[in-house]
Amino acid sequence: GILEPAMCLLAAGQVTTRIRLGTSVEIITERNPVIRAREMMTLDVATNGRVEYGVGIGWSEEEYAALGIPFADRGRRADEYIEAMRVLWSDERPSYHGKYVNFDNVVFEPKPLNRRIPIVIGGNSQAAISRVARLGDGWHGWNLSVAELEVILGDIHTKLKEVSRDRASVKLNVGIPFKGSLQDLKDYADHCKSLGVDELIIAMGFSRTRFQDQLAEVAAALGL
């Protein structure tokens, strides 16, 4: 099973002061957007503005069926959820009227510390890339080869130009499951840096008894 991410991040936030906290990624369309906007705002306030909200739309039709949510229109639903959350986080008396989200002149306080929580959109499909260009503060790619990453980054740059957005306005994250050697990890990190990736997120299993040693080994291999 998987623990509820916002609760885990809140716990992590209470024993840290600098590290940023985020989801990688959460299926935004499987949650009520107004309630989730309040939960993420609460997390942001409680951690002094260190939150980055990574979202996707998922691939499992069975999950949507279990929740009674139509699978086919999840992309359009996600667009509205993102727009509605931003209105709730920024406007004094938020209103939003769409097909999937509808509220008018509501009280939503307090606001996130910067009246905005960065939304990083996950996915490697053309639809996801288009959503990044239109609505994202960032992109989160996952488990891509260097060749695949190069193609997708080119597509992102093209989509950003089409909507007149500057590359600097979008943070580029790439996550990988670390299973190989430290040298392989360093080589991949070097490729990411050369391609303009802003942040490499490493998913790896740590030993409870060698946790600090393993972190030190990875940091040394990456020159951190």
Secondary structure, 3 states (H helix, E strand, C coil): CCCCHHHHHHHHHHCCCCCCEECCCEEHHHCCHHHHHHHHHHHHHHCCCCEEEEEECCCCHHHHHHHCCCCCCHHHHHHHHHHHHHHHHHCCCCCEECCCCEECCCCCCCCCCCCCCCEEEECCCHHHHHHHHHHCCEEEEECCCHHHHHHHHHHHHHHHHHCCCCHHHCEEEEEEECCCCHHHHHHHHHHHHHCCCCEEEEECCCCCCCHHHHHHHHHHHCCC
